[in-house]
Amino acid sequence: MLTNIQTSATRPFALRAAVRLAHLRRCINRSFAAVIARHERHAARAALYQLDDRTLADLGICRAQIEGNLEDLAQTRARMQQPGWH
């Protein structure tokens, strides 16, 4: 009889702990994804600014559009990482 009470009492605690750990894991994953995305944007920005104007024109952008295009790509990536995106 006592073992049944202990088991039923520990289940909600274990469930709450599992849910909290899942939330923590999701938060950590999102933080790492944000850091990685920021580093990738920085590397892309540096690479694009090192290109000459003719090469940028071949890519279809001018130097003034680099920041805007990188911001658009960052927003697209953020939407793609949201749950349920397919």
Secondary structure, DSSP 4 states (H G I P E B T S, - for coil): -HHHHHHHHHHHHHHHHHHHHHHHHHHHHHHHHHHHHHHHHHHHHHHHHHS-HHHHHHHT--GGGHHHHHHHHHHHHHHHTSTT--
